[in-house]
Amino acid sequence: MKLHLSIPILAAGLLLIKVAAAQSPAFAVATIRPTLEEVKFERDGATQITPGNLHMRDVTLVYCIEWAYNVQEKQVAGPDLRSDRYDIQAKADGPATEDEMRLMMRQLLADRFKLSFHRETRVMKAFALTLLPTGSKMKESAPGATPHRENTAYSTIAKAMTMQEFANFLAGPMETPIVDQTGLKRRYDFVLDFRPYLPVVDRPLGLDDFLGAMKAALEGQLGLKLERLNKMPIEVLLVDHIEKPSEN
């Protein structure tokens, strides 16, 4: 016996398939709790990724948005997104790449924090991360190395980091968008030690002291340089609404 479908029923079926395909991937399980313990020396807490698992400690909402949408801090604007800090544990149904988990984090922010935003282009100052003529002083990472980065009181230690990830990291303390123009496409291991470049003064060291030391360390230790750009158009995510997270 042949099955005959009417056009409206067929269209409805196709619509359901299209909607299902368009749904964003989501974590199978996720817990969100107020931070139990500060991660020392880290402005944005600590994030660890293993296949299908995301572990975030002492993270702010602005960082969660940055991570989910792969943008820098100055590209997120809205209400106070730094006052509350969270520990987030999330697990996918199976192995998932980092890019897939970023999409899942977008869904988590929408479902649990009720995040909504719109995009706007703003003109602002920026820096370019460039390569000195003498070339890179960084070591290329071993194939398949697990990315990792941590701060100490006076240094940053990076394993298997891309230059785009490094630019995103530097953009936080610089409080300015940073564009990767190094041309380096691999992952690198390096240590950025500020101590040799900090001024010896009879006063507490301030942010400007550390930023100056960071720029000098980039050139002296990594073969990289921060160059000021003219004001340029930057896409910004303007947060329209966000709430405290819903219960686990």
N, C-alpha and C positions, 0 to 999 in steps of 0.2 A: 504494500500500500504506500502510495506517495504521500508525503506530508507537504501541505501547501500552507505557507505563512502569508498573512496579509502584509501589505506594505507598512502599515503603522506598527504592527508587532515586530517586524523585521527591523524597522528603524529604531524602535525602542531597545531592541537587543543590541544593535550596533552602538547605540548611545551608551548603554551600560558598560560595554566592553571598553569604549573610549574613556569613560570616566574612571574605570578601574585602572586602566593603563596609566592614566595621568596622575593617580594618587602618589604622593611622595612616599618613599620608603621610611619606615619607622623602626625604632628599637623595639625588640620584643619585651624587654624589661628595663626600667630605669628608676633609680631612686635619687631623690634630691633632698639634701639636708643642709641646714646651716653649718658653716665650717666649724669643725671641731678643733683644729689646730692650724696656726699660721705656718705657711711655708716661708722660711726665712730667706731674705735677699731676693725674693721674687715678686715683682710688681703684679704679675698676673697669675700667681699660683703655679701649680704644676699639672701638666697634662701628659698622660701616658696612654699609648695606643698599642694594643695587641690585636691579632686578627679577630675581628668581631667584637672587641671590647674597648670601651672608652672609660678611662679613669681620670677625673678632674678633681683637684684638691685646692681649696682656698681660691676659687675663681670668682670674678665679678660677672655681672650680666653683660657689661660692655665687652668683656673678653669672649664670653660665649657667643655673642653675635659676631664679633670679629672672626672667631674660629669657624663658625658655621658658614659664613658668607665669604671667607677668605679676603677680608678687608683689613685696613689698619685703623687704629683708634680714632684718628681724626676723621675717619669716614663714617663714624657713627655719632649721631647727635640726638638729643632728646632730654628726657628727665634724668634725675640722678641715677646713674646705672652702676655706680661704684660703692655705694654705701653698704650694700649687703653682699656677703660672700658665701659661696656654696661649695659643698662636696657633691659631685655627681658621679654615679656609677651607672653605666648603661651597657646593655648587651644586645647584639643583633641575633637574629634567628640562626645565623651560621657565620662562617668567615666573611668579612667585609673589608674592603679597602678603606683607606683614610678618606678618599673623596666620597665614597658611599656613606661613610659615617658623618661627614659634614652635612650631607642631605638629611640624614636622620636627625641630626641636631637641630636643623631648621624646623622639622616637624615637632620635635620636642619643645622648642621655644614657643611654637604656635599653640600646641596642645596644653602645656603645663603652665606657661607664663602668659598666655594669651597675647603674644607679641604680634603687633601689626605695625607696619611702617610704609613710607613711600620714599621714592628716590628723587634726588634733586642734585643738580650740578652747581658747585660753588667754586669760585676762583680763590685760590689760596697759595701761599708760598709753599715751596717743597724743596727737597734735596734729592740729588741723584747719588746713588752708590756706584762708584766707578772704579776701574782698575788702573793702578799706577803704571807708567810706561815700563817700569822695571819688572812688572808681572806679579802674579800671585805668589804668596809665601805659604799658602795653605796646603795641606796634604789631602789628596783625593781619598775618599772613603773606600773601604773594601766593598765589593759587590754584595748587595743584600744586607748591609749593615743596618742595624736598627737606629733610627733617628733619636737623638737625645740631646737635651740642653739643660744646663743648670748654672745658677749663679752662686758665687761666693761673695764675701764682703767686698772684694776688689777685683773680681775677674768673672768672665763668662767662659764656660767650657762647653764646646759643641761637638757632637758626633753626627756624621751623616746629615749635615744641614745644607739645604740649597741656599743660593744667594737671595732668592725671593723671600724665603722664610727668614733669613737673616735681616733683610730690609724691613720686613714686618716687625721683627723683634726690636730693631733699633728705633723704629718710628714711635714706640711707646714713650721711652724716656725723652726722646727729642721733641715729642709733642708736635710733630710735623710729618706730613706724608713723605715717604722715601721711595723713590723709583729705582728699581734694579737696572742699572745700565752697565754692569760688569761684563756681560757677554759670556759669563761662566755658567755652564749648563749642568755640571755634575754636582754630586754631593761631597762635602768637605768636612775634615776634622781639624779643629783648631782651638787654641786657647787665646783669649784676649785678656791680657793682664794690665790693669790700669796703674798699678803701683809705681812703676818707673817714671810715670808722666804726671803724677800728682804733685802740686806745688807744696813746698815745705814752708808753712806759714804758722804764725802764732794766733790762730783762730780756728774755729770749727770749719771743716771743709763743706762747701755748699754745692748745690746742683751744678752751677756753672763750672766749678772746678772739675767735677766728674765728667761733664760733657766735653770739656776741653781735653781732659786726659783720654777720653774715649776716642776722640778724633785723632789724637796723636798716636794712640795705640793701633788704630786701624791702619795707619800709614806705616808705622814702624814694624809692626808684627805680622800684619796680614797682606800688605801690599794693596790696600784699598783706600779710597778717599771719599769723603762726603763733599759734594759740590752744590752750592746754592743754585737753584733754578729760578728763572723768572716766575711770576705768579702764573699758575696754570689751572685749567678746569679739572676739578676732582669730583667724581660721583660720591654722594653722601647718602647714607641711609638715615632718614629722619623718623625716629620712633614716635608713632602716634599713640600707642597704647601698650602698656605692660603691667602685669600684676605680680603679686607674690605667687610662688609656685603652688599649684594644687597638690593635694595630699598624694603620697606614694600609693 
